[in-house]
Amino acid sequence: MTQPSVFESRTPEVIKAEILTAMTASGVEIDTREGSYTNTLISQVAYALWQHSQLLAGLLPIVFPGPDSGEYLDLHAAQLGMVRQPGTKARVEVTFTGTDGTVIPAGTAVYAPDSGLRYLTLEAVTITDETAVATVEAENIGADYNVPAGSITSMAVNVPGVDDLSNLKAAAGGSDPESDVDLYTRIHDRLSLPITSGNANHYIQWAKEVTGVSYAGCIPLWAGNGTVKVVIAGADKGAVDEEIRSACAAHIEEEKPIGATVTVVSVTEMELPVTAAVTLMEGYSTEDVTNQLTAAVSALLTSQPFGQAVVIPYSRFLACLLQCAGVADYSSFTVNSGTAAVSVAAEAVPVVGTVNITET
């Protein structure tokens, strides 16, 4: 937890020196040399005052919530009727193949060998015509359990009669518990953005109340009177899966004013390829510049507002190139295959595509 600089500078030594200086200035003739009774006494007082200042520093993030307030954020959220999103477990159907009549009990553990993540069957199934399909749920909550199709291929304990298994579709619906930063952002938005009956901010609030949704934007009247589009994204501004999108749509449907037609969509990634021909500074390679430019452009794109149509000037991208420590000069530079401003739709989030750096 970061404390204000005013408390960092108030060390026991500083406080002790201030007391000794004040005593000397008052004209009191007392022995204050190191090791004297007075000096020892002042040392203890200075240390006690320093401890008190540390307690005050710790109280600030409790009284005034911020991203580093930890568990106290939950208390502030509770005052507003808000709770931290707990996270959800991923689910997916797994197809078992084997001997007819084999029963696969509920609670049977299967796992993805590459990651070691385990899933449990939710119901008992019996193999018929050499196959059986069971829904499995992740053993724990978390987005890591959203594994691709074909990842879940093993059983924790073999069931006689089962020869093979696999998930034909990707696991979906898993999300991490809401982070301190995301919870603070929701609290801040609730306090700072005016929310009235069904205005744009209200739709954003409703969307963010759904586990797995960290970012949301609202496009009013996008297809005529009475229509509202809500764009949502996960913790990294990435796309959410259909289960989270559906849950968000259902929650908003319960809260929205009567008569509004609401469409909820997941954000889509807009990859921006970048190419540059540069003159390198001494001691730098094209790989160094690639890493530097990727980081700079990523920071630029991350700073763009979410859920709004934006136009990013070409000069902003060029500034990213010129700030790279390894670039002395350049002869060509393109973003998204051109040298014009980049337009990003409200339903899209820009991300860095391939970065190709050549030396001139």
C-alpha positions in Angstrom: 0.0 0.0 0.0 1.6 3.3 -1.1 1.7 6.0 1.5 1.9 9.8 0.8 5.3 11.3 0.6 4.6 13.5 3.6 4.7 10.4 5.8 7.7 8.9 4.1 9.8 11.9 5.0 8.8 11.8 8.7 11.3 9.3 9.9 12.2 8.9 13.6 15.5 10.6 12.9 13.8 13.6 11.4 11.3 13.9 14.2 14.1 13.6 16.8 16.2 16.3 15.1 13.2 18.6 15.1 12.7 18.1 18.9 16.4 18.7 19.7 16.5 21.8 17.5 13.4 23.2 19.3 14.9 22.5 22.7 18.2 24.2 21.8 16.3 27.2 20.4 14.3 27.6 23.6 17.5 28.1 25.6 16.9 25.2 28.0 20.2 24.1 29.4 19.9 20.3 29.3 22.4 17.8 28.2 21.1 16.4 24.9 24.3 14.6 23.7 23.9 11.1 22.3 23.6 8.6 25.2 22.3 11.2 27.7 19.0 10.6 29.5 17.3 13.4 27.6 18.5 12.2 24.3 17.3 8.6 25.0 14.0 9.9 26.1 13.6 12.0 23.0 14.5 9.0 20.9 11.6 7.0 22.3 9.2 9.9 21.9 10.3 10.4 18.2 9.8 6.7 17.5 6.3 6.8 19.1 5.4 9.8 17.0 6.7 8.0 13.8 4.6 5.0 14.6 1.5 7.2 14.9 2.2 8.8 11.5 2.4 5.4 10.0 -1.1 4.6 11.4 -2.4 7.8 9.9 -0.9 6.9 6.5 -2.7 3.5 6.7 -6.0 5.2 7.5 -6.0 7.3 4.3 -6.7 4.5 1.8 -9.4 3.2 4.2 -11.2 6.5 4.5 -10.6 7.6 0.9 -10.9 4.4 -1.3 -8.5 3.8 -4.1 -7.2 0.9 -6.2 -4.9 0.0 -3.4 -7.5 -0.1 -0.6 -7.8 -3.9 -0.7 -10.5 -5.4 1.5 -11.8 -1.9 2.5 -13.0 -1.4 -1.1 -15.6 -4.1 -0.4 -16.9 -2.1 2.6 -17.1 1.1 0.5 -18.9 -0.9 -2.2 -21.4 -2.3 0.3 -22.4 1.3 1.3 -23.5 1.8 -2.3 -25.3 -1.6 -2.5 -22.5 -3.0 -4.7 -20.6 -6.3 -4.2 -17.4 -7.6 -5.8 -18.0 -9.9 -8.7 -17.0 -13.4 -7.4 -16.0 -14.9 -10.7 -17.6 -17.9 -12.5 -16.8 -21.5 -13.4 -16.4 -22.5 -17.1 -18.6 -25.3 -18.5 -18.4 -27.4 -21.7 -19.8 -30.6 -23.0 -17.4 -33.6 -23.2 -18.0 -36.6 -25.4 -17.0 -40.0 -24.1 -16.5 -43.0 -26.3 -16.3 -46.6 -25.1 -18.3 -49.7 -24.3 -22.1 -49.5 -24.3 -23.7 -49.7 -20.9 -20.7 -48.0 -19.2 -21.9 -45.5 -16.5 -19.9 -42.3 -16.0 -21.0 -41.1 -12.5 -21.7 -37.5 -11.7 -18.6 -35.9 -10.2 -16.2 -37.8 -12.4 -13.0 -35.7 -12.8 -11.5 -35.1 -16.2 -8.7 -32.7 -17.1 -6.7 -30.9 -19.8 -3.2 -32.5 -19.9 -1.5 -29.3 -21.2 -2.6 -27.2 -18.4 -3.6 -29.7 -15.7 -6.9 -28.0 -15.1 -9.6 -30.3 -13.8 -13.4 -30.4 -14.6 -16.2 -32.4 -12.9 -19.2 -34.0 -14.7 -22.5 -32.5 -13.5 -24.6 -35.5 -14.2 -24.3 -39.3 -14.6 -24.4 -40.5 -18.2 -24.4 -43.9 -19.8 -22.6 -44.8 -23.0 -25.0 -45.7 -25.7 -24.1 -46.5 -29.3 -20.5 -46.1 -28.1 -20.8 -42.5 -27.1 -22.1 -40.4 -24.2 -22.1 -36.6 -23.7 -21.9 -35.0 -20.3 -21.6 -31.4 -19.2 -18.5 -30.7 -17.1 -17.8 -27.7 -14.9 -14.4 -26.3 -13.9 -13.2 -27.4 -10.5 -12.5 -23.8 -9.6 -13.5 -20.4 -10.9 -11.3 -18.5 -13.4 -10.9 -17.5 -17.0 -8.0 -20.0 -17.4 -10.5 -22.8 -17.5 -11.9 -21.4 -20.9 -9.7 -23.9 -22.7 -9.9 -24.5 -26.5 -11.8 -27.4 -28.2 -9.9 -30.7 -27.9 -8.0 -29.7 -24.7 -9.9 -32.0 -22.2 -8.8 -35.5 -23.1 -7.9 -37.4 -19.9 -9.6 -38.8 -16.8 -8.2 -38.2 -13.3 -9.3 -41.7 -12.4 -10.0 -44.2 -15.3 -13.5 -45.5 -15.6 -13.5 -49.1 -17.0 -15.2 -49.1 -20.4 -14.3 -45.5 -21.3 -11.8 -45.5 -24.2 -11.5 -41.8 -25.1 -13.0 -38.4 -24.4 -12.7 -34.9 -25.7 -14.5 -31.5 -25.7 -15.6 -30.7 -29.2 -16.2 -27.1 -28.4 -14.2 -24.6 -26.3 -15.0 -24.3 -22.6 -16.7 -21.0 -21.9 -18.2 -18.9 -19.1 -15.2 -18.9 -16.7 -14.2 -15.5 -15.3 -11.8 -14.3 -12.6 -12.9 -12.6 -9.4 -13.2 -8.8 -9.9 -9.8 -7.1 -9.3 -9.3 -4.2 -6.9 -8.7 -1.9 -9.9 -12.0 -3.0 -11.6 -14.0 -2.7 -8.4 -12.6 0.7 -7.6 -13.5 1.8 -11.2 -17.1 0.7 -10.7 -17.3 2.6 -7.4 -15.8 5.7 -8.9 -18.2 5.5 -11.9 -21.1 5.1 -9.6 -20.1 8.2 -7.6 -19.0 10.4 -10.5 -21.2 9.6 -13.4 -24.8 10.8 -13.2 -27.2 7.9 -13.4 -30.9 8.4 -14.0 -33.7 6.2 -15.3 -32.3 4.4 -18.2 -29.7 6.9 -19.4 -26.4 5.8 -21.0 -24.5 5.6 -17.7 -27.3 3.4 -16.3 -26.8 0.8 -19.0 -23.0 0.8 -18.4 -23.6 0.3 -14.7 -26.0 -2.6 -15.4 -23.5 -4.3 -17.7 -20.6 -4.0 -15.3 -22.7 -5.7 -12.6 -22.4 -9.0 -14.5 -19.5 -11.2 -13.5 -16.9 -11.3 -16.4 -17.7 -7.8 -17.7 -15.0 -5.2 -16.8 -15.6 -2.6 -19.6 -18.9 -1.4 -21.1 -20.0 1.3 -23.5 -23.5 2.4 -24.5 -24.6 3.6 -28.0 -28.0 5.2 -27.7 -30.5 5.2 -30.6 -28.1 3.2 -32.7 -30.9 1.8 -34.9 -33.6 4.3 -34.4 -35.9 5.5 -31.6 -36.0 3.2 -28.5 -32.9 1.2 -29.5 -29.8 0.8 -27.4 -26.5 -1.0 -28.1 -24.3 -2.1 -25.2 -20.7 -3.1 -26.0 -18.9 -5.2 -23.3 -15.4 -6.5 -22.8 -13.5 -8.6 -20.2 -10.7 -7.5 -17.8 -8.1 -7.0 -20.6 -10.6 -5.2 -23.0 -10.8 -8.5 -24.9 -13.9 -10.2 -26.2 -16.2 -12.1 -23.8 -17.7 -15.5 -24.6 -21.3 -16.1 -25.5 -22.3 -17.2 -22.0 -21.1 -13.9 -20.4 -22.7 -11.9 -23.2 -26.0 -13.7 -22.8 -25.9 -13.3 -19.0 -25.2 -9.6 -19.5 -28.1 -9.2 -21.9 -30.5 -11.1 -19.6 -29.5 -8.8 -16.6 -30.0 -5.6 -18.6 -33.3 -7.0 -19.9 -34.5 -7.2 -16.2 -33.4 -3.7 -15.3 -34.1 -1.6 -18.5 -37.0 0.7 -18.8 -40.1 -0.7 -20.5 -40.1 -0.1 -24.3 -36.3 -0.1 -24.9 -34.9 -2.6 -27.4 -31.4 -3.5 -26.2 -28.7 -5.3 -28.1 -25.6 -6.5 -26.2 -22.5 -7.3 -28.2 -19.0 -8.4 -27.3 -16.2 -6.1 -28.4 -14.2 -7.3 -31.4 -10.5 -6.8 -31.8 -9.2 -4.6 -34.6 -5.6 -5.6 -35.3 -3.4 -2.8 -36.7 -0.3 -4.0 -38.5 2.7 -1.7 -38.3 5.7 -1.5 -40.6 8.7 0.8 -40.6 12.1 1.2 -42.3 14.5 2.9 -39.9 18.0 3.9 -39.3 19.2 2.3 -36.1 21.1 4.0 -33.3 24.4 2.4 -32.5 24.0 -0.6 -30.3 20.4 -1.3 -31.2 18.9 -4.1 -33.4 15.6 -4.3 -35.3 14.4 -6.6 -32.6 15.0 -4.0 -30.0 13.0 -1.4 -32.0 10.2 -4.0 -32.6 9.8 -4.4 -28.9 10.0 -0.7 -28.2 7.5 0.2 -30.9 5.1 -2.6 -29.9 5.1 -1.3 -26.3 4.6 2.3 -27.3 1.8 1.6 -29.8 0.1 -0.7 -27.2 0.1 2.1 -24.6 -1.4 4.5 -27.2 -4.2 2.1 -28.1 -4.9 1.1 -24.5 -5.4 4.8 -23.6 -8.3 5.1 -26.1 -11.8 5.4 -24.6 -13.8 2.2 -24.6 -17.2 1.9 -26.3 -16.8 5.1 -28.4 -16.0 5.6 -32.0 -12.5 7.3 -32.2 -10.1 8.5 -34.8 -6.5 8.1 -34.0 -4.2 10.6 -35.9 -1.4 9.1 -37.9 1.0 11.5 -36.2 0.3 9.8 -32.8 1.6 6.6 -34.2 4.6 8.3 -35.8 5.4 9.9 -32.4 5.5 6.3 -31.0 8.2 5.4 -33.6 10.3 8.5 -33.0 10.3 8.0 -29.2 11.9 4.6 -29.6 15.5 4.8 -28.2 16.8 2.6 -31.0 15.5 4.8 -33.9 17.8 7.5 -35.3 15.6 8.2 -38.3 13.1 6.6 -40.6 12.3 6.4 -44.3 8.9 4.8 -44.3 6.2 4.1 -41.7 2.7 2.6 -42.2 -0.1 1.8 -39.8 -2.9 -0.4 -40.9 -1.2 -0.5 -44.4 -1.4 3.3 -44.8 -0.3 6.7 -43.6 -3.8 8.1 -42.7 -5.6 8.4 -39.4 -7.1 5.2 -38.1 -10.9 5.0 -37.5 -12.0 2.6 -34.8 -15.7 1.8 -34.4 -17.4 1.8 -31.0 -17.8 -2.0 -31.1 -14.1 -2.5 -31.7 -11.0 -2.3 -29.6 -7.7 -1.6 -31.4 -4.7 -3.9 -30.7 -1.2 -4.1 -32.2 -0.9 -6.5 -35.1 2.3 -7.7 -36.6 5.2 -5.2 -36.2 7.7 -5.4 -39.1 10.9 -3.4 -38.7 13.6 -3.2 -41.4 16.9 -1.4 -41.3 17.8 1.1 -44.0 
